[in-house]
Amino acid sequence: MIFLCGFGDNEYAWQSNTAVERLCEQNGVAAVFLNGENKWYVNHGGVDNYYDFIENDVLDYMYGNFKNLSKDKPFTPLANLCPPP
């Protein structure tokens, strides 16, 4: 699962304020926490190409580092939620 953090918070909000890490470990779910700052995860014409970063680099990283993921059976849910305070 890719958590799209930013716009008023960062990648540490989920880790600090929820049990998401423990839940992912207990259920065998791979989680990556990204901080897109206030850029909305879109490409910005040669600078801050967040969409390309997620589409290419993040997925490659996940498939290369999490043994329970396979490019043969791709499934990558995105979580674009505001963490609790």
Buried (B, 14 or more C-beta within 10 A) or exposed (E): BBBBBBBEBBBEBBBEEEEBEEEEEEEEEBBBBBBBEEBBBEBEEEEBBBBEBBEEEBBEEBBEEBEEBEEEEEEBEEBEEEBEE
